[in-house]
Amino acid sequence: GAPTTAKMWYLAPHEITTTFDITEPEAASTARFVTYIILLSMLIPISLYVSVEVVKTFLMFVISSDDKMSFDGIPAQARSAGLCEELGQVSYIFSDKTGTLTQNLMVFKKCSIAGIEYGRGYCEVERAIARRSGKGDLPDDPDPPEGVDQDFRFVDERLMDGRWRDLPTAHAIQEFFLNLALNHTAQVEYHPTNPTMPIFQAESPDEGAFVSAARNLGWFFCKRTMKDIVVKVSDDGIVGEGRDKVFTVLYANAFDNTRKRTSVVVRCFDERILLLVKGADTSVMPFCEACHHFAETQSQVDKFSRQGLRTLVFAGRYLSQDEYLSWAELVRSAALLSEKREEELSKLASAIEEAHTTLGRQSALIDASTPYTPILTIHGATALEDKLQEDVGECIENLSRANIKLWVLTGDKVETAVNIGYATALLREEMEPLVRLCREDLMELEVGWEARAGPLEIALDKALQRCKQGDVEGLAEVAEHAQLGSGRKLDEDAIQVFEMVEQVASKLAIRIKNQTSQSSDDSLHNPGNRDAGAGSSIQALSAERRRSTEGGEKTTRIGSSHEEWDGVSAEPIRVAGEASAKYMREMIRAKLAPIE
């Protein structure tokens, strides 16, 4: 008969659940089976681990034996059993350019001296772009003359074998060669089996290429002691030979991210003190005096960049004894500081390189209120070629076919980065139009922005108009009394927006200030007195600056601090304010969103 709960007391029939109901055996069995399957799905049989490892091992052999993954007969080596599945998870690659897309082997390719371009031949980037655009192979570079080092590929008969001494620009060429041979921290050793062959140990490949180029052009850096540098100067251009000239290194200013340049102060064999500077064109050219080849040099630097070459600008000036001694005393005092020593040394390096008329200020590259005198003489510009890695274009193409996105970080000029991108197939023609965000695009006004503007944006626009007019008092008043909607004053975040006006105006004003200084401060700069000390000492420059501004209009810097801008006219502030007004209208919405 039917089972009764009294006879099945040991099964606890009074505790009925969905999976255990003795009165409904069919439903209970089904629920039990489904529960069993779910619990079993959480378990992995040991045999499956073995099967997966066997498959991974087989794929390792497939990768190692794949001819398409070999290079010059060298097969790929899979060092991990999980390599295949790990590669399949890669979607993005973030890479540096130098040493990754390129070999980090610098070759002295071209240079510009006194506005004249030197150097023949094409670089790898130009050849790669020509091949990818269907123009075919470019002509081979001419062979370098006999007698130069094997790895020296620069070719131009005008500078070789001492022929440059007969050129009208011989003095400028000599200063350029001197800068190459002295402005570095390299050490020189000699090959154990060939005592005449030097081995240059430099902090960067750039400096190694510079001293090697100077040697092959007749200015051989052959010895360095604790204080002196010995240079063999060859009159007839014979490599490795010539008369020894001794230069005493008085001080060297190392590279930092603020100044973006290096410099060295040396005492020449004729007892004159010479400051030599090298760095990016944006950190050297603003501090050079206007000359007949200034614009031509800048144009050639831009041309070298478009060819994918790394560019540096060389400049210098002679210092008077008093100017150097005053500066050296400040350097010795700063070197003994226990706090902010690097910051103070950087300020002093900027003071001597940029000819500040007021000491203790930051570089004019980051603080446009720093008064300076553009007094450096342009010695020239160099263009180095960084060799591309072999088959780097094919590698990037294969990565693109695998739907892997590649991001490359570089500190080169925009023109250099774009051309190297095309040469390595990182950028392709079908990617055009290439979207670039630049300051000029952001400064374009958006039509009808006032209709969508909020109270804070309207208030900021009033402040920008005061900035454009040079009305500092009005700017401060707008910032202090601006209202938001129902009479609510600006909060701290909103005030930071107004402070951005000052920052943008200061950065944009530096070039305008440079032009203003050249036109209005002629009393500070007399080119004929450069050999006598380039405007006397730093203290004399500062005193002369103060005398030139006595009785003149006092112009205050934009911002709540109302500090004096040491006599610089209001024109840079007005023009910079006008530019910042355009610039800020595009930037402001990202800042206003969290405030409103």
Helices and strands as residue ranges (DSSP letters): G 9-11, H 25-41, H 46-64, G 67-69, H 83-87, E 92-96, E 102-113, E 116-118, H 124-132, G 160-166, H 170-182, E 187-190, E 198-201, H 205-216, E 219-224, E 228-233, E 243-253, E 261-267, E 273-279, H 281-284, G 285-287, H 294-306, E 310-319, H 321-335, H 341-354, E 377-388, H 392-401, E 405-409, H 414-423, G 429-431, H 439-442, H 449-452, H 455-469, H 472-481, E 483-484, E 488-489, H 492-520, G 522-524, G 527-529, H 538-549, H 571-595
